[in-house]
Amino acid sequence: MDWKKYGYVVSGDYRKKVVTSLLESPKTPKQIAVEINVYLSHVSKTLNELQRMDIAVCLTPELRRGRVYQLSEDGKEIANHLRSQSIQKQRGSAHNQKEKGTN
């Protein structure tokens, strides 16, 4: 994993949300904005930043509207790592809840 790119993604809430959203499938900025409940302008800016870092790729650069984006290989690796961390955090939280209930 490129830890420099990973650090860049995790240092921004919008970047984390956009990368995680794109893990499922390629999407337009509008689809991402609706899914993660963020202004379209924030998503567009974030996608431009992610493209510059080679984390996301535009599949339809010739279009002015309705561009479709997906994660690069580095982006997929980062998103999968973020998802596994989220799952571990949820499991840890559930385990802590269980322990509190038995004391």
C-alpha positions, 0 to 999 in steps of 0.5 A, spaced: 500 500 500 502 507 498 502 509 505 503 517 503 496 516 499 493 512 504 495 518 509 492 523 504 485 520 504 484 519 511 486 526 513 480 528 510 473 526 511 470 528 504 476 524 501 474 518 506 467 518 504 468 519 496 473 513 496 469 509 500 463 510 496 467 509 489 469 502 492 462 499 490 462 501 483 463 507 478 459 513 479 457 520 477 459 526 482 451 527 483 450 519 485 456 520 490 453 527 493 446 524 494 449 517 497 454 521 502 449 527 503 455 532 501 454 538 497 456 536 489 461 542 489 465 538 495 464 532 491 467 535 485 473 538 488 475 532 492 474 528 486 479 533 482 484 532 488 483 524 488 485 524 481 491 528 482 494 523 487 492 517 482 487 515 487 481 516 482 480 516 475 475 519 470 472 514 465 469 519 461 473 525 461 470 527 454 464 529 457 462 536 460 456 533 465 455 526 467 462 524 468 463 517 471 469 516 476 472 509 479 478 508 484 485 506 481 488 500 484 491 504 489 484 507 491 481 500 491 487 498 496 485 504 500 478 503 500 478 496 502 483 498 508 478 503 510 472 498 510 476 493 514 478 498 519 471 500 520 468 493 520 474 492 526 472 498 529 464 496 529 466 489 532 470 492 538 464 496 539 460 491 540 464 487 544 465 493 549 458 493 549 457 486 551 462 487 556 459 493 559 452 489 560 455 483 563 459 487 569 
